[in-house]
């Protein structure tokens, strides 16, 4: 049974960078694509981008192009999402999720990122 | 980019009633990649429906999805108190995903 376990909460200052990790267990990592989704406090879900577990190819949401990088380490079945030049509007819970048949069927528990001076 | 618009914003119903949630896409989803999620406070979203009408593993048959083209519906029959949550639709096309803004379902 696949599980996605994310790193813990982070507090960052404006202008800094944050990296959130997501470790996959119970499933062939390279057989899936993985997505990052964020949710600001009291707001809806925002898709951030996708990374192939097989070859590392990525596709990012247009509004985050240039600030986000998604990578993966196949030796540890771990995904990474780095967001740079943080601003207060980036305060959110960040989720990783497996993509299958156009939907997100397994989700991590979420990691809260707070951007505050 | 496909924009999804959900209605109503909030729905308040009693146990045993039927809920009908709508999701409209800004352009036709010819690949049928339309999904629905349930999210309760403090929890990650849970996949309910994928491919417009297929239930995810473990989802009771009270939940059903339908639609085509630009108009899609999530129907929850025989509402139970634990169905109180926010429901999101989501689409995938041209290598991009997007979510609707959500419908809050309150059980009286």
gemmi code that builds the backbone of each chain (N, CA, C; Angstrom):
import gemmi

chains = {
    "A": [
        ("UNK", (0.846, -1.190, 0.000), (0.000, 0.000, 0.000), (0.884, 1.244, 0.000)),
        ("UNK", (0.692, 2.090, -1.007), (1.539, 3.257, -1.130), (1.217, 4.277, -0.058)),
        ("UNK", (2.269, 4.846, 0.503), (2.133, 5.953, 1.437), (3.112, 7.042, 1.043)),
        ("UNK", (2.703, 8.277, 1.264), (3.556, 9.429, 1.027), (3.722, 10.149, 2.354)),
        ("UNK", (4.977, 10.251, 2.814), (5.251, 10.869, 4.104), (6.112, 12.109, 3.876)),
        ("UNK", (5.593, 13.249, 4.298), (6.240, 14.527, 4.039), (7.060, 15.018, 5.221)),
        ("UNK", (7.949, 15.942, 4.943), (8.752, 16.571, 5.975), (7.876, 17.522, 6.808)),
        ("UNK", (8.469, 18.083, 7.842), (7.689, 18.843, 8.798), (7.495, 20.307, 8.440)),
        ("UNK", (6.865, 21.011, 9.360), (6.542, 22.419, 9.149), (7.810, 23.274, 9.075)),
        ("UNK", (7.694, 24.364, 8.333), (8.814, 25.280, 8.155), (8.325, 26.709, 8.378)),
        ("UNK", (9.206, 27.538, 8.909), (8.957, 28.979, 9.013), (10.114, 29.677, 8.306)),
        ("UNK", (9.777, 30.503, 7.340), (10.800, 31.172, 6.549), (10.523, 32.681, 6.476)),
        ("UNK", (11.596, 33.433, 6.238), (11.460, 34.880, 6.060), (11.222, 35.191, 4.579)),
        ("UNK", (10.560, 36.287, 4.309), (10.363, 36.694, 2.911), (11.686, 36.759, 2.178)),
        ("UNK", (11.689, 36.255, 0.942), (12.894, 36.243, 0.131), (13.707, 34.965, 0.243)),
        ("UNK", (13.432, 34.182, 1.257), (14.169, 32.932, 1.459), (13.613, 31.831, 0.553)),
        ("UNK", (14.217, 30.641, 0.656), (13.770, 29.462, -0.077), (13.348, 28.387, 0.921)),
        ("UNK", (12.492, 27.481, 0.459), (12.076, 26.356, 1.286), (12.114, 25.089, 0.436)),
        ("UNK", (12.464, 23.987, 1.070), (12.428, 22.693, 0.413), (11.571, 21.746, 1.237)),
        ("UNK", (10.614, 21.124, 0.586), (9.725, 20.156, 1.226), (9.982, 18.796, 0.585)),
        ("UNK", (10.101, 17.772, 1.410), (10.347, 16.434, 0.879), (9.120, 15.545, 1.057)),
        ("UNK", (9.083, 14.458, 0.279), (7.941, 13.547, 0.273), (8.480, 12.166, -0.061)),
        ("UNK", (8.452, 11.257, 0.914), (9.008, 9.922, 0.706), (7.883, 8.936, 0.407)),
        ("UNK", (8.053, 8.203, -0.684), (7.048, 7.221, -1.103), (7.462, 5.827, -0.673)),
        ("UNK", (6.520, 5.095, -0.103), (6.777, 3.711, 0.288), (5.635, 2.828, -0.196)),
        ("UNK", (5.949, 1.538, -0.413), (4.910, 0.569, -0.723), (4.507, 0.491, -2.178)),
        ("UNK", (5.285, 1.087, -3.074), (4.903, 1.100, -4.487), (6.144, 1.371, -5.331)),
        ("UNK", (6.233, 0.825, -6.534), (7.380, 1.126, -7.401), (7.408, 2.608, -7.768)),
        ("UNK", (8.319, 3.304, -7.173), (8.408, 4.761, -7.310), (8.463, 5.202, -8.762)),
        ("UNK", (9.230, 4.484, -9.583), (9.449, 4.920, -10.957), (8.264, 4.618, -11.867)),
        ("UNK", (7.213, 4.018, -11.326), (6.032, 3.704, -12.132), (5.000, 4.816, -12.125)),
        ("UNK", (5.245, 5.856, -11.352), (4.211, 6.868, -11.160), (4.692, 8.270, -11.455)),
        ("UNK", (3.714, 9.150, -11.671), (3.966, 10.579, -11.684), (3.473, 11.162, -10.373)),
        ("UNK", (4.098, 12.226, -9.942), (3.759, 12.820, -8.652), (3.525, 14.320, -8.829)),
        ("UNK", (2.615, 14.826, -8.035), (2.233, 16.224, -8.121), (2.427, 16.927, -6.789)),
        ("UNK", (2.552, 18.241, -6.864), (2.544, 19.086, -5.672), (1.346, 20.023, -5.769)),
        ("UNK", (0.626, 20.094, -4.647), (-0.583, 20.915, -4.548), (-0.467, 21.719, -3.266)),
        ("UNK", (-0.845, 22.994, -3.297), (-0.795, 23.770, -2.068), (-2.156, 24.364, -1.754)),
        ("UNK", (-2.325, 24.728, -0.480), (-3.592, 25.275, -0.010), (-3.303, 26.349, 1.028)),
        ("UNK", (-3.555, 27.594, 0.650), (-3.396, 28.704, 1.581), (-4.480, 28.620, 2.650)),
        ("UNK", (-4.240, 29.204, 3.819), (-5.213, 29.124, 4.924), (-6.608, 29.580, 4.504)),
        ("UNK", (-7.597, 28.700, 4.687), (-8.977, 29.027, 4.364), (-9.295, 29.097, 2.879)),
        ("UNK", (-8.351, 28.694, 2.045), (-8.541, 28.791, 0.600), (-8.636, 27.416, -0.056)),
        ("UNK", (-8.779, 27.414, -1.380), (-8.910, 26.179, -2.131), (-7.565, 25.564, -2.493)),
        ("UNK", (-7.649, 24.541, -3.332), (-6.464, 23.795, -3.742), (-5.864, 24.403, -5.008)),
        ("UNK", (-4.534, 24.473, -5.031), (-3.815, 25.017, -6.183), (-2.777, 24.009, -6.643)),
        ("UNK", (-2.875, 23.568, -7.879), (-1.880, 22.660, -8.442), (-0.608, 23.431, -8.757)),
        ("UNK", (0.539, 22.870, -8.336), (1.815, 23.562, -8.518), (2.641, 22.971, -9.659)),
        ("UNK", (2.556, 21.651, -9.825), (3.362, 21.041, -10.864), (3.423, 19.526, -10.712)),
        ("UNK", (4.095, 18.894, -11.673), (4.161, 17.437, -11.779), (5.575, 17.018, -12.080)),
        ("UNK", (5.960, 15.846, -11.549), (7.254, 15.275, -11.874), (7.094, 13.778, -12.125)),
        ("UNK", (7.755, 13.288, -13.150), (7.736, 11.870, -13.445), (8.690, 11.128, -12.508)),
        ("UNK", (8.188, 10.088, -11.861), (9.048, 9.260, -11.036), (10.022, 8.457, -11.878)),
        ("UNK", (9.686, 8.280, -13.157), (10.497, 7.460, -14.048), (11.734, 8.199, -14.541)),
        ("UNK", (11.522, 9.392, -15.124), (12.655, 10.077, -15.748), (12.877, 11.502, -15.244)),
        ("UNK", (12.095, 11.931, -14.272), (12.322, 13.255, -13.686), (11.788, 14.416, -14.503)),
        ("UNK", (11.102, 14.140, -15.612), (10.520, 15.235, -16.390), (9.522, 15.998, -15.529)),
        ("UNK", (9.452, 17.302, -15.762), (8.584, 18.150, -14.944), (7.667, 19.013, -15.802)),
        ("UNK", (6.586, 19.444, -15.189), (5.674, 20.416, -15.776), (5.199, 21.285, -14.628)),
        ("UNK", (5.403, 22.597, -14.742), (5.056, 23.500, -13.652), (3.866, 24.373, -14.022)),
        ("UNK", (3.111, 24.776, -13.015), (2.059, 25.771, -13.225), (2.696, 27.082, -13.677)),
        ("UNK", (2.040, 27.732, -14.606), (2.627, 28.925, -15.213), (2.951, 30.006, -14.182)),
        ("UNK", (2.105, 30.185, -13.183), (2.318, 31.262, -12.213), (3.495, 31.011, -11.280)),
        ("UNK", (4.057, 29.798, -11.295), (5.199, 29.482, -10.436), (6.479, 29.256, -11.221)),
        ("UNK", (6.387, 29.302, -12.546), (7.577, 29.112, -13.384), (8.682, 30.069, -12.951)),
        ("UNK", (9.890, 29.524, -12.801), (11.030, 30.335, -12.422), (11.263, 30.400, -10.919)),
        ("UNK", (10.269, 30.035, -10.118), (10.435, 30.054, -8.657), (10.404, 28.661, -8.049)),
        ("UNK", (9.903, 27.678, -8.782), (9.749, 26.336, -8.233), (10.608, 25.337, -9.001)),
        ("UNK", (11.151, 24.384, -8.264), (11.887, 23.276, -8.881), (11.477, 21.989, -8.179)),
        ("UNK", (11.119, 20.996, -8.960), (10.751, 19.686, -8.418), (11.763, 18.668, -8.886)),
        ("UNK", (12.265, 17.876, -7.951), (13.243, 16.838, -8.257), (12.853, 15.554, -7.546)),
        ("UNK", (13.562, 14.475, -7.906), (13.328, 13.213, -7.196), (14.621, 12.455, -7.082)),
        ("UNK", (14.695, 11.625, -6.035), (15.848, 10.765, -5.786), (15.336, 9.328, -5.831)),
        ("UNK", (15.632, 8.628, -6.905), (15.095, 7.277, -7.044), (15.715, 6.302, -6.045)),
        ("UNK", (16.912, 6.601, -5.554), (17.564, 5.672, -4.616), (16.849, 5.637, -3.274)),
        ("UNK", (16.166, 6.727, -2.941), (15.447, 6.791, -1.664), (13.942, 6.962, -1.862)),
        ("UNK", (13.482, 6.944, -3.119), (12.050, 7.121, -3.436), (11.497, 8.392, -2.805)),
        ("UNK", (12.254, 9.447, -2.921), (11.873, 10.720, -2.288), (11.753, 11.827, -3.331)),
        ("UNK", (10.697, 12.602, -3.175), (10.469, 13.776, -4.011), (10.864, 15.025, -3.240)),
        ("UNK", (11.257, 16.054, -3.979), (11.592, 17.331, -3.364), (10.926, 18.461, -4.153)),
        ("UNK", (10.438, 19.444, -3.408), (9.882, 20.647, -4.017), (10.562, 21.836, -3.370)),
        ("UNK", (11.266, 22.628, -4.189), (11.907, 23.842, -3.691), (11.180, 25.050, -4.251)),
        ("UNK", (10.840, 25.976, -3.369), (10.207, 27.231, -3.766), (11.085, 28.379, -3.300)),
        ("UNK", (11.432, 29.264, -4.211), (12.371, 30.355, -3.935), (11.666, 31.703, -3.871)),
        ("UNK", (12.397, 32.692, -3.409), (11.888, 34.074, -3.315), (10.525, 34.107, -2.643)),
        ("UNK", (10.455, 33.497, -1.475), (9.183, 33.359, -0.771), (8.577, 34.704, -0.399)),
        ("UNK", (7.255, 34.758, -0.494), (6.507, 35.928, -0.050), (5.350, 35.459, 0.815)),
        ("UNK", (4.663, 36.398, 1.448), (3.612, 36.035, 2.400), (2.514, 35.205, 1.732)),
        ("UNK", (2.273, 35.439, 0.474), (1.240, 34.692, -0.248), (1.588, 33.233, -0.476)),
        ("UNK", (2.830, 32.841, -0.163), (3.232, 31.439, -0.288), (2.941, 30.653, 0.987)),
        ("UNK", (2.475, 31.337, 2.022), (2.076, 30.642, 3.245), (0.936, 29.687, 2.934)),
        ("UNK", (1.159, 28.394, 3.184), (0.180, 27.383, 2.780), (0.593, 26.025, 3.326)),
        ("UNK", (-0.342, 25.086, 3.234), (-0.011, 23.678, 3.411), (0.362, 23.130, 2.039)),
        ("UNK", (1.495, 22.457, 1.965), (1.985, 21.898, 0.713), (1.822, 20.381, 0.761)),
        ("UNK", (1.138, 19.852, -0.253), (0.883, 18.419, -0.344), (1.608, 17.822, -1.546)),
        ("UNK", (2.111, 16.606, -1.380), (2.488, 15.800, -2.536), (1.363, 14.781, -2.754)),
        ("UNK", (1.198, 14.361, -3.992), (0.121, 13.426, -4.324), (0.512, 12.622, -5.551)),
        ("UNK", (0.170, 11.344, -5.551), (0.438, 10.511, -6.723), (-0.634, 10.750, -7.776)),
        ("UNK", (-0.208, 10.846, -9.007), (-1.139, 11.025, -10.115), (-1.363, 9.733, -10.852)),
        ("UNK", (-2.610, 9.350, -10.993), (-2.983, 8.157, -11.745), (-4.271, 8.453, -12.502)),
        ("UNK", (-4.275, 8.167, -13.803), (-5.485, 8.323, -14.626), (-6.083, 9.720, -14.474)),
        ("UNK", (-5.198, 10.715, -14.449), (-5.642, 12.101, -14.420), (-6.131, 12.584, -13.085)),
        ("UNK", (-5.980, 11.780, -12.030), (-6.441, 12.177, -10.700), (-5.344, 11.908, -9.676)),
        ("UNK", (-5.544, 12.411, -8.476), (-4.566, 12.276, -7.402), (-5.108, 11.299, -6.378)),
        ("UNK", (-4.603, 10.064, -6.394), (-5.241, 9.026, -5.608), (-4.618, 8.794, -4.239)),
        ("UNK", (-3.396, 9.207, -4.035), (-2.741, 9.059, -2.741), (-2.089, 10.388, -2.401)),
        ("UNK", (-2.324, 10.864, -1.183), (-1.826, 12.166, -0.750), (-0.906, 12.023, 0.458)),
        ("UNK", (0.083, 12.907, 0.532), (0.851, 13.029, 1.752), (0.029, 13.741, 2.813)),
        ("UNK", (0.591, 13.825, 4.004), (-0.155, 14.423, 5.126), (-0.117, 15.946, 5.107)),
        ("UNK", (0.729, 16.510, 4.237), (0.825, 17.962, 4.146), (1.944, 18.510, 5.022)),
        ("UNK", (2.532, 19.610, 4.559), (3.581, 20.305, 5.307), (3.253, 21.794, 5.313)),
        ("UNK", (3.138, 22.344, 6.507), (2.808, 23.773, 6.617), (4.065, 24.603, 6.417)),
        ("UNK", (4.000, 25.553, 5.510), (5.086, 26.508, 5.298), (4.549, 27.899, 5.611)),
        ("UNK", (5.186, 28.541, 6.563), (4.786, 29.893, 6.963), (5.872, 30.870, 6.563)),
        ("UNK", (5.478, 31.911, 5.851), (6.421, 32.953, 5.441), (6.082, 34.207, 6.239)),
        ("UNK", (7.023, 34.601, 7.095), (6.758, 35.729, 7.968), (8.064, 36.398, 8.367)),
        ("UNK", (8.030, 37.709, 8.427), (9.222, 38.429, 8.855), (9.306, 38.493, 10.378)),
    ],
    "B": [
        ("UNK", (-5.300, 27.274, -20.421), (-5.579, 26.667, -19.123), (-7.084, 26.546, -18.924)),
        ("UNK", (-7.524, 25.386, -18.448), (-8.947, 25.145, -18.213), (-9.342, 25.668, -16.828)),
        ("UNK", (-10.345, 26.524, -16.782), (-10.865, 27.053, -15.520), (-12.129, 26.271, -15.155)),
        ("UNK", (-12.173, 25.801, -13.907), (-13.337, 25.073, -13.407), (-14.113, 25.960, -12.448)),
        ("UNK", (-15.423, 26.055, -12.649), (-16.284, 26.864, -11.793), (-17.305, 25.966, -11.127)),
        ("UNK", (-17.297, 25.942, -9.797), (-18.210, 25.086, -9.044), (-19.384, 25.880, -8.489)),
        ("UNK", (-20.522, 25.216, -8.427), (-21.705, 25.828, -7.809), (-22.542, 24.750, -7.135)),
        ("UNK", (-23.284, 25.120, -6.080), (-23.230, 26.431, -5.425), (-21.983, 26.562, -4.574)),
        ("UNK", (-21.777, 27.712, -3.984), (-20.641, 27.896, -3.091), (-20.832, 27.143, -1.780)),
        ("UNK", (-22.058, 27.179, -1.278), (-22.409, 26.477, -0.054), (-23.751, 25.795, -0.247)),
        ("UNK", (-23.871, 24.599, 0.309), (-25.096, 23.814, 0.208), (-25.425, 23.299, 1.605)),
        ("UNK", (-26.638, 23.547, 2.059), (-27.052, 23.113, 3.382), (-28.251, 22.177, 3.250)),
        ("UNK", (-28.067, 20.918, 3.644), (-29.094, 19.904, 3.480), (-29.217, 19.066, 4.749)),
        ("UNK", (-30.272, 18.275, 4.817), (-30.517, 17.425, 5.987), (-30.098, 15.990, 5.700)),
        ("UNK", (-29.816, 15.237, 6.758), (-29.491, 13.815, 6.568), (-30.596, 13.109, 5.788)),
        ("UNK", (-30.185, 12.206, 4.897), (-31.142, 11.462, 4.084), (-31.468, 12.117, 2.759)),
        ("UNK", (-31.200, 13.428, 2.635), (-31.467, 14.125, 1.374), (-30.379, 13.828, 0.355)),
        ("UNK", (-30.595, 14.342, -0.855), (-29.645, 14.167, -1.951), (-28.960, 15.495, -2.244)),
        ("UNK", (-27.638, 15.455, -2.421), (-26.876, 16.654, -2.767), (-26.430, 16.573, -4.224)),
        ("UNK", (-26.582, 17.693, -4.923), (-26.132, 17.775, -6.314), (-25.163, 18.941, -6.443)),
        ("UNK", (-23.898, 18.630, -6.756), (-22.841, 19.626, -6.861), (-22.428, 19.726, -8.320)),
        ("UNK", (-22.253, 20.964, -8.783), (-21.969, 21.200, -10.188), (-20.548, 21.697, -10.405)),
        ("UNK", (-19.975, 21.347, -11.534), (-18.634, 21.781, -11.938), (-18.677, 22.056, -13.433)),
        ("UNK", (-18.375, 23.288, -13.811), (-18.402, 23.666, -15.230), (-17.004, 24.043, -15.683)),
        ("UNK", (-16.581, 23.484, -16.820), (-15.252, 23.755, -17.372), (-15.323, 24.834, -18.445)),
        ("UNK", (-14.255, 25.617, -18.552), (-14.213, 26.715, -19.516), (-14.026, 26.212, -20.945)),
        ("UNK", (-13.639, 24.957, -21.093), (-13.574, 24.331, -22.404), (-13.823, 22.841, -22.265)),
        ("UNK", (-14.216, 22.212, -23.344), (-14.620, 20.813, -23.288), (-13.463, 19.899, -22.874)),
        ("UNK", (-13.764, 18.960, -21.972), (-12.775, 17.989, -21.515), (-12.960, 16.706, -22.321)),
        ("UNK", (-12.314, 16.646, -23.454), (-12.535, 15.525, -24.360), (-11.884, 14.233, -23.875)),
        ("UNK", (-10.914, 14.343, -22.931), (-10.229, 13.138, -22.470), (-10.887, 12.511, -21.243)),
        ("UNK", (-11.971, 13.103, -20.756), (-12.725, 12.574, -19.610), (-11.956, 12.564, -18.299)),
        ("UNK", (-10.885, 13.347, -18.193), (-10.109, 13.399, -16.955), (-10.716, 14.456, -16.016)),
        ("UNK", (-11.791, 14.061, -15.361), (-12.464, 14.919, -14.405), (-12.645, 14.119, -13.116)),
        ("UNK", (-12.182, 14.691, -11.998), (-12.210, 13.984, -10.720), (-12.877, 14.859, -9.656)),
        ("UNK", (-13.303, 14.210, -8.581), (-13.909, 14.887, -7.427), (-13.204, 14.447, -6.149)),
        ("UNK", (-13.046, 15.409, -5.215), (-12.395, 15.159, -3.937), (-13.269, 15.674, -2.799)),
        ("UNK", (-13.098, 15.038, -1.656), (-13.724, 15.478, -0.417), (-12.616, 15.903, 0.534)),
        ("UNK", (-12.771, 17.056, 1.167), (-11.787, 17.494, 2.141), (-12.474, 17.950, 3.422)),
        ("UNK", (-12.070, 17.341, 4.524), (-12.553, 17.742, 5.841), (-11.484, 18.581, 6.524)),
        ("UNK", (-11.885, 19.418, 7.491), (-10.923, 20.322, 8.141), (-9.712, 19.580, 8.702)),
        ("UNK", (-8.532, 20.117, 8.406), (-7.299, 19.561, 8.933), (-6.831, 18.289, 8.258)),
        ("UNK", (-7.521, 17.875, 7.195), (-7.159, 16.640, 6.505), (-6.762, 16.916, 5.060)),
        ("UNK", (-5.983, 15.994, 4.491), (-5.703, 16.053, 3.068), (-6.961, 15.683, 2.286)),
        ("UNK", (-7.061, 16.156, 1.063), (-8.206, 15.754, 0.234), (-8.223, 14.244, 0.022)),
        ("UNK", (-9.427, 13.722, -0.217), (-9.594, 12.298, -0.495), (-10.260, 12.153, -1.858)),
        ("UNK", (-9.690, 11.323, -2.710), (-10.266, 11.099, -4.034), (-11.558, 10.311, -3.913)),
        ("UNK", (-12.621, 10.848, -4.533), (-13.922, 10.168, -4.554), (-14.190, 9.523, -5.906)),
        ("UNK", (-14.042, 10.339, -6.964), (-14.434, 9.965, -8.316), (-13.311, 10.343, -9.276)),
        ("UNK", (-12.984, 9.476, -10.217), (-12.043, 9.802, -11.294), (-12.666, 9.395, -12.625)),
        ("UNK", (-12.138, 9.955, -13.708), (-12.683, 9.623, -15.023), (-14.166, 9.916, -15.134)),
        ("UNK", (-14.608, 10.995, -14.549), (-15.990, 11.487, -14.531), (-16.920, 10.677, -13.633)),
        ("UNK", (-16.838, 9.326, -13.705), (-17.871, 8.531, -13.039), (-17.369, 7.286, -12.313)),
        ("UNK", (-16.065, 7.058, -12.277), (-15.536, 5.863, -11.611), (-15.237, 6.163, -10.147)),
        ("UNK", (-15.783, 5.331, -9.255), (-15.521, 5.539, -7.836), (-14.142, 5.031, -7.462)),
        ("UNK", (-13.453, 5.789, -6.618), (-12.157, 5.367, -6.108), (-12.348, 4.229, -5.103)),
        ("UNK", (-11.260, 3.563, -4.781), (-11.306, 2.419, -3.875), (-11.909, 2.814, -2.530)),
        ("UNK", (-12.879, 2.036, -2.089), (-13.462, 2.251, -0.773), (-14.535, 3.318, -0.691)),
        ("UNK", (-14.861, 3.939, -1.803), (-15.882, 4.997, -1.788), (-17.270, 4.362, -1.927)),
        ("UNK", (-18.193, 4.673, -1.004), (-19.523, 4.043, -1.066), (-20.298, 4.479, -2.305)),
        ("UNK", (-21.260, 3.627, -2.699), (-22.007, 3.904, -3.934), (-23.021, 5.036, -3.765)),
        ("UNK", (-23.076, 5.644, -2.576), (-23.895, 6.856, -2.423), (-23.302, 8.023, -3.231)),
        ("UNK", (-22.010, 7.910, -3.542), (-21.320, 8.952, -4.310), (-21.291, 8.537, -5.786)),
        ("UNK", (-21.746, 9.430, -6.652), (-21.711, 9.130, -8.081), (-21.374, 10.388, -8.877)),
        ("UNK", (-20.695, 10.195, -9.999), (-20.329, 11.302, -10.867), (-20.906, 11.102, -12.249)),
        ("UNK", (-21.194, 12.224, -12.894), (-21.746, 12.163, -14.246), (-21.368, 13.419, -15.001)),
        ("UNK", (-21.686, 13.423, -16.296), (-21.461, 14.609, -17.115), (-20.607, 14.324, -18.328)),
        ("UNK", (-20.445, 15.357, -19.118), (-19.604, 15.269, -20.306), (-19.351, 16.663, -20.839)),
        ("UNK", (-18.325, 16.778, -21.689), (-18.055, 18.069, -22.315), (-17.589, 19.105, -21.308)),
        ("UNK", (-18.463, 20.024, -20.957), (-18.105, 21.096, -20.019), (-18.889, 21.057, -18.717)),
        ("UNK", (-19.874, 20.199, -18.596), (-20.745, 20.188, -17.415), (-20.705, 18.840, -16.706)),
        ("UNK", (-20.368, 18.898, -15.408), (-20.179, 17.688, -14.627), (-20.881, 17.832, -13.287)),
        ("UNK", (-21.286, 16.676, -12.733), (-22.071, 16.676, -11.495), (-21.571, 15.584, -10.560)),
        ("UNK", (-21.467, 15.956, -9.285), (-21.264, 14.971, -8.220), (-22.575, 14.880, -7.458)),
        ("UNK", (-23.105, 13.673, -7.343), (-24.339, 13.451, -6.604), (-24.045, 12.598, -5.383)),
        ("UNK", (-24.522, 13.065, -4.234), (-24.393, 12.289, -3.002), (-25.808, 11.980, -2.533)),
        ("UNK", (-26.169, 10.719, -2.595), (-27.526, 10.339, -2.175), (-27.513, 9.963, -0.706)),
        ("UNK", (-28.677, 10.016, -0.080), (-28.830, 9.590, 1.316), (-27.720, 10.191, 2.194)),
        ("UNK", (-27.712, 11.514, 2.283), (-26.678, 12.222, 3.023), (-26.568, 11.740, 4.464)),
        ("UNK", (-25.318, 11.659, 4.920), (-25.019, 11.304, 6.308), (-24.257, 12.467, 6.946)),
        ("UNK", (-24.292, 12.582, 8.268), (-23.589, 13.695, 8.925), (-22.113, 13.780, 8.542)),
        ("UNK", (-21.461, 12.646, 8.328), (-20.026, 12.670, 8.017), (-19.719, 13.143, 6.593)),
        ("UNK", (-20.746, 13.405, 5.797), (-20.530, 13.942, 4.453), (-20.264, 15.445, 4.488)),
        ("UNK", (-20.387, 16.046, 5.653), (-20.092, 17.467, 5.794), (-18.617, 17.716, 5.488)),
        ("UNK", (-18.339, 18.527, 4.461), (-16.973, 18.718, 3.965), (-17.000, 19.734, 2.835)),
        ("UNK", (-15.804, 20.048, 2.322), (-15.695, 20.831, 1.098), (-15.360, 19.861, -0.033)),
        ("UNK", (-16.035, 20.039, -1.159), (-15.849, 19.161, -2.307), (-15.245, 19.954, -3.468)),
        ("UNK", (-14.215, 19.371, -4.073), (-13.517, 20.015, -5.188), (-13.592, 19.141, -6.438)),
        ("UNK", (-13.781, 19.773, -7.585), (-13.572, 19.076, -8.844), (-12.185, 19.444, -9.366)),
        ("UNK", (-11.652, 18.600, -10.235), (-10.289, 18.776, -10.755), (-10.225, 18.175, -12.151)),
        ("UNK", (-9.466, 18.832, -13.048), (-9.346, 18.321, -14.414), (-7.880, 18.223, -14.811)),
        ("UNK", (-7.635, 17.415, -15.835), (-6.295, 17.280, -16.407), (-6.415, 17.331, -17.925)),
        ("UNK", (-5.721, 18.280, -18.538), (-5.682, 18.350, -19.989), (-4.443, 19.123, -20.408)),
        ("UNK", (-3.869, 18.735, -21.558), (-2.681, 19.411, -22.097), (-1.566, 19.524, -21.065)),
        ("UNK", (-1.359, 18.454, -20.313), (-0.284, 18.355, -19.316), (-0.457, 19.300, -18.137)),
        ("UNK", (-1.614, 19.896, -17.987), (-1.874, 20.819, -16.876), (-3.101, 20.358, -16.098)),
        ("UNK", (-3.044, 20.601, -14.787), (-4.159, 20.286, -13.916), (-4.748, 21.596, -13.372)),
        ("UNK", (-5.988, 21.547, -12.979), (-6.576, 22.679, -12.250), (-7.736, 22.176, -11.401)),
        ("UNK", (-8.021, 22.954, -10.343), (-9.114, 22.639, -9.416), (-10.193, 23.710, -9.504)),
        ("UNK", (-11.416, 23.303, -9.188), (-12.461, 24.286, -8.943), (-12.250, 24.908, -7.576)),
        ("UNK", (-13.061, 25.927, -7.273), (-12.869, 26.678, -6.023), (-13.517, 25.993, -4.828)),
        ("UNK", (-14.295, 24.945, -5.070), (-14.888, 24.184, -3.979), (-16.334, 24.518, -3.682)),
        ("UNK", (-17.060, 23.515, -3.199), (-18.424, 23.676, -2.680), (-18.437, 23.150, -1.254)),
        ("UNK", (-18.893, 23.990, -0.324), (-18.991, 23.574, 1.065), (-20.356, 22.940, 1.293)),
        ("UNK", (-20.367, 21.707, 1.754), (-21.606, 21.003, 2.044), (-21.793, 20.919, 3.552)),
        ("UNK", (-22.894, 21.497, 4.007), (-23.228, 21.460, 5.416), (-24.407, 20.522, 5.620)),
        ("UNK", (-24.314, 19.689, 6.636), (-25.417, 18.795, 6.978), (-26.103, 19.364, 8.217)),
        ("UNK", (-27.383, 19.672, 8.078), (-28.112, 20.326, 9.181), (-28.291, 19.410, 10.394)),
    ],
}
model = gemmi.Model(1)
for chain_id, residues in chains.items():
    chain = gemmi.Chain(chain_id)
    for i, (resn, *xyz) in enumerate(residues, 1):
        res = gemmi.Residue()
        res.name, res.seqid = resn, gemmi.SeqId(i, " ")
        for name, pos in zip(("N", "CA", "C"), xyz):
            atom = gemmi.Atom()
            atom.name, atom.element = name, gemmi.Element(name[0])
            atom.pos, atom.b_iso = gemmi.Position(*pos), 0.0
            res.add_atom(atom)
        chain.add_residue(res)
    model.add_chain(chain)
structure = gemmi.Structure()
structure.add_model(model)
structure.setup_entities()
